[in-house]
Amino acid sequence: MMNYYDCVVAGGGPAGMLAGLLLARAGVRVVVCEKHEDFLRDFRGDTVHASTMAVLDELGLGEAFARLPHRDLEQLRIALDGDDFTVADFRHLPGRYQHITFVPQWDLLDLLAEHAATYPGFTLLRRHEVVDVVRSGDRVTGVVVRDPDGTTRQLRGRLTIAADGRGSAVRRAGGLPLRDFGAPIDVLWFRLPTRRTDATTATLRMSAGELSVLIPREGYWQCAFVVPKGGAAPLLADGATALRRRYGRLLPDFADRADRLSPQDVSVLDVRLDRLRRWSAPGLLAIGDAAHAMSPIGGVGINLAVQDAVAAANLLAVPLRDGGDLDRLLPRLQLRRWLPTALTQAVQRQVHDRVLTPRLLQAKAAAGSSASAGPPAEAVKLPLALRAVRRAPILARLPGRAVGIGVLPEHIHVPPERVQGLGRSGSSV
Ligand SMILES: Cc1cc2nc3c(=O)[nH]c(=O)nc-3n(C[C@H](O)[C@H](O)[C@H](O)COP(=O)(O)OP(=O)(O)OC[C@H]3O[C@@H](n4cnc5c(N)ncnc54)[C@H](O)[C@@H]3O)c2cc1C
């Protein structure tokens, strides 16, 4: 197996797979190291937004993407304390898509991996965990990977891309400084069976301080139940009795299904919100969650990761392929992607602080007062933006645009190096 590439990518999530694909398509020899065997494990977000579908169209993958199991969503509605209204309206987005789509992320990643493997310069190494970076003086010149046998070896590259997600080992080893904003929530993630009488669209339900999102998948609902940071353990103690009770109270139509939940059925997802102060160092660039961990609010993390990958390929594919100076260019990626990232995170922090935290505190107080038979907790006032959207539905187009397209959407500018051949020519190990 080769040990020297133009570019080594750590992590085969949306950011790493798309960056690898785009670079290989432009004629760069690139290896993506993914620590898992497949894309099925772990929690993965499901929303693909209009800006990402536009990128897939630019790659000629629009039709293949449309054949994946999916559900389109034209409006995001919220059922809040019994009041039901639209918070984001995607029907007026510019461009080809006037909706967002729910697609199991593993199907999207499989699609990208299959397409990437048709380029001769592309290699995907599964079950290869990056454990360190390699340096020559101050410059990062590759990574140390642990292969499936447990043997470690070096993979060298002119550029190393850290796309290994929120817990990035590469950003840590590369010494990139992190700013942690903290997140007041965690998410409990579990499945409940569907019924013929159920609605078929994604639902966001909020009541008495409790919040859950339900995403329809083939044959089951994927449920995300928001809890205060560190609040999972008491809910899961004693066979998840408290979780079943509280979920049934929030969603009475799901109470009997939730009654069968046991702690083994529930994954606890640690939500983080952070951003690197510096996204690059000589020979090293961080993109996606490795550069800026996103909260699940708005379901925008995949799309920001995709936008980073497109911007990185636009900036670096040609100098990578033709031997140009890279280090001078690397800081430009941060200059380009900082604003969309920082704005999105600022909104997520507002939602954490002004919408979720007061309501989660309210839920806690309600639980406390019912235990002590004291007075019920007072209702928390909605923030102005939500009140405005509720009163004037036309305003829901603004969050629709912010979520569906985002700030400064990227388009692919690097042409493919060759007309794509038939069949596989890259490799996947
Ligand atoms: C609870 C929750 C819900 C969310 N819901 C949504 C949603 O609905 N929609 C949405 O758009 N976003 C959502 N997000 C955010 C979204 O999951 C991320 O922003 C997005 O996946 C980032 O993509 P990425 O490629 O940068 O990183 P990741 O998707 O985290 O991919 C990183 C990859 O690197 C691999 N890896 C990690 N370490 C190593 C290593 N050392 N060596 C090799 N490989 C490694 C991992 O296995 C993984 O495949 C959610 C986040 C949370 C926490």
The ligand as an SDF file (V2000), in Angstrom:
LIG
                    3D

 53 58  0  0  0  0  0  0  0  0999 V2000
  -27.3590   15.3660   18.8100 C   0  0  0  0  0  0  0  0  0  0  0  0
  -26.9370   15.9350   17.4820 C   0  0  0  0  0  0  0  0  0  0  0  0
  -27.8560   15.9590   16.4350 C   0  0  0  0  0  0  0  0  0  0  0  0
  -27.4880   16.4800   15.1920 C   0  0  0  0  0  0  0  0  0  0  0  0
  -28.4070   16.5140   14.1840 N   0  0  0  0  0  0  0  0  0  0  0  0
  -28.0440   17.0110   12.9870 C   0  0  0  0  0  0  0  0  0  0  0  0
  -28.9580   17.0120   11.8900 C   0  0  0  0  0  0  0  0  0  0  0  0
  -30.0810   16.5130   11.9750 O   0  0  0  0  0  0  0  0  0  0  0  0
  -28.5380   17.5750   10.7360 N   0  0  0  0  0  0  0  0  0  0  0  0
  -27.3020   18.1200   10.5750 C   0  0  0  0  0  0  0  0  0  0  0  0
  -26.9730   18.6580    9.5020 O   0  0  0  0  0  0  0  0  0  0  0  0
  -26.4060   18.0790   11.5920 N   0  0  0  0  0  0  0  0  0  0  0  0
  -26.7470   17.5500   12.7810 C   0  0  0  0  0  0  0  0  0  0  0  0
  -25.8420   17.5250   13.7850 N   0  0  0  0  0  0  0  0  0  0  0  0
  -24.4730   17.9870   13.5510 C   0  0  0  0  0  0  0  0  0  0  0  0
  -23.7580   17.0080   12.5910 C   0  0  0  0  0  0  0  0  0  0  0  0
  -23.8510   15.6760   13.0750 O   0  0  0  0  0  0  0  0  0  0  0  0
  -22.2840   17.3970   12.4040 C   0  0  0  0  0  0  0  0  0  0  0  0
  -22.1540   18.7950   12.3460 O   0  0  0  0  0  0  0  0  0  0  0  0
  -21.7230   16.8010   11.1010 C   0  0  0  0  0  0  0  0  0  0  0  0
  -21.8520   15.3930   11.1150 O   0  0  0  0  0  0  0  0  0  0  0  0
  -20.2460   17.1850   10.9460 C   0  0  0  0  0  0  0  0  0  0  0  0
  -19.6550   16.4570    9.8860 O   0  0  0  0  0  0  0  0  0  0  0  0
  -18.0990   16.1400    9.9310 P   0  0  0  0  0  0  0  0  0  0  0  0
  -17.7890   15.3370    8.7060 O   0  0  0  0  0  0  0  0  0  0  0  0
  -17.3400   17.3710   10.1760 O   0  0  0  0  0  0  0  0  0  0  0  0
  -17.8870   15.2450   11.2430 O   0  0  0  0  0  0  0  0  0  0  0  0
  -18.5110   13.8410   11.6220 P   0  0  0  0  0  0  0  0  0  0  0  0
  -19.8260   13.6270   10.9870 O   0  0  0  0  0  0  0  0  0  0  0  0
  -18.4230   13.7450   13.0960 O   0  0  0  0  0  0  0  0  0  0  0  0
  -17.5100   12.7940   10.9700 O   0  0  0  0  0  0  0  0  0  0  0  0
  -16.2320   12.5530   11.5120 C   0  0  0  0  0  0  0  0  0  0  0  0
  -15.7790   11.1790   11.0280 C   0  0  0  0  0  0  0  0  0  0  0  0
  -14.4440   10.9730   11.4740 O   0  0  0  0  0  0  0  0  0  0  0  0
  -14.3300    9.6720   12.0250 C   0  0  0  0  0  0  0  0  0  0  0  0
  -13.2380    9.7530   13.0010 N   0  0  0  0  0  0  0  0  0  0  0  0
  -13.2560   10.3290   14.2210 C   0  0  0  0  0  0  0  0  0  0  0  0
  -12.0470   10.2590   14.8010 N   0  0  0  0  0  0  0  0  0  0  0  0
  -11.2400    9.6200   13.9090 C   0  0  0  0  0  0  0  0  0  0  0  0
   -9.8670    9.2470   13.9310 C   0  0  0  0  0  0  0  0  0  0  0  0
   -9.0900    9.5470   14.9830 N   0  0  0  0  0  0  0  0  0  0  0  0
   -9.3590    8.6000   12.8730 N   0  0  0  0  0  0  0  0  0  0  0  0
  -10.1480    8.3050   11.7930 C   0  0  0  0  0  0  0  0  0  0  0  0
  -11.4710    8.6280   11.7260 N   0  0  0  0  0  0  0  0  0  0  0  0
  -11.9910    9.2860   12.7690 C   0  0  0  0  0  0  0  0  0  0  0  0
  -15.6920    9.3880   12.6200 C   0  0  0  0  0  0  0  0  0  0  0  0
  -15.9120    7.9900   12.7280 O   0  0  0  0  0  0  0  0  0  0  0  0
  -16.6090   10.0510   11.5970 C   0  0  0  0  0  0  0  0  0  0  0  0
  -16.9410    9.1610   10.5510 O   0  0  0  0  0  0  0  0  0  0  0  0
  -26.1770   17.0020   15.0190 C   0  0  0  0  0  0  0  0  0  0  0  0
  -25.2560   16.9500   16.0660 C   0  0  0  0  0  0  0  0  0  0  0  0
  -25.6340   16.4280   17.2970 C   0  0  0  0  0  0  0  0  0  0  0  0
  -24.6450   16.4110   18.4140 C   0  0  0  0  0  0  0  0  0  0  0  0
  1  2  1  0
  2  3  1  0
  2 52  2  0
  3  4  2  0
  4  5  1  0
  4 50  1  0
  5  6  2  0
  6  7  1  0
  6 13  1  0
  7  8  2  0
  7  9  1  0
  9 10  1  0
 10 11  2  0
 10 12  1  0
 12 13  2  0
 13 14  1  0
 14 15  1  0
 14 50  1  0
 15 16  1  0
 16 17  1  0
 16 18  1  0
 18 19  1  0
 18 20  1  0
 20 21  1  0
 20 22  1  0
 22 23  1  0
 23 24  1  0
 24 25  2  0
 24 26  1  0
 24 27  1  0
 27 28  1  0
 28 29  2  0
 28 30  1  0
 28 31  1  0
 31 32  1  0
 32 33  1  0
 33 34  1  0
 33 48  1  0
 34 35  1  0
 35 36  1  0
 35 46  1  0
 36 37  1  0
 36 45  1  0
 37 38  2  0
 38 39  1  0
 39 40  1  0
 39 45  2  0
 40 41  1  0
 40 42  2  0
 42 43  1  0
 43 44  2  0
 44 45  1  0
 46 47  1  0
 46 48  1  0
 48 49  1  0
 50 51  2  0
 51 52  1  0
 52 53  1  0
M  END
$$$$
